[in-house]
Amino acid sequence: MTNGHAFWFFLVWACIIWYSTITVFVSVKGIVDIRQMLRDLLRRGEDGDDAN
């Protein structure tokens, strides 16, 4: 591999790792937020609070 090829090879892998990390982070945070939202909606339903 020439120096130019090595640069692009590592740049592509750095982008793939960065994108994968962000995707996993957003997915995990989204799951936590959805669980919290559903928990709040269930509590609201149990309390009989229909205020929007």
C-alpha positions in Angstrom: 0.0 0.0 0.0 1.4 3.4 -0.9 1.2 6.4 1.5 -1.8 7.7 -0.3 -3.7 4.5 0.0 -2.9 4.1 3.7 -4.2 7.6 4.4 -7.5 6.9 2.7 -7.7 3.4 4.3 -7.4 4.8 7.8 -9.6 7.8 7.1 -12.4 5.5 5.9 -12.1 3.3 8.9 -12.0 6.3 11.3 -15.3 7.5 9.7 -16.9 4.1 10.0 -15.9 3.8 13.7 -17.1 7.4 14.4 -20.4 6.8 12.6 -21.0 3.5 14.4 -20.2 5.1 17.8 -22.7 7.9 17.2 -25.3 5.5 15.9 -25.0 3.3 19.0 -25.1 6.3 21.3 -28.2 7.8 19.7 -29.9 4.4 19.7 -29.2 3.8 23.4 -30.3 7.3 24.4 -33.4 7.0 22.3 -34.4 3.7 24.0 -33.9 5.3 27.4 -36.0 8.3 26.4 -38.8 6.1 25.0 -38.9 4.0 28.2 -39.2 7.1 30.3 -41.9 8.5 28.1 -43.9 5.3 28.3 -43.4 5.2 32.1 -44.7 8.8 32.3 -47.7 8.0 30.1 -48.6 5.0 32.2 -48.4 7.0 35.4 -50.5 9.7 33.9 -53.1 7.2 32.8 -53.2 5.6 36.3 -53.6 9.0 38.0 -56.6 9.8 35.7 -54.9 13.1 34.7 -56.2 13.9 31.3 -54.5 17.4 31.1 -52.5 17.8 28.0 
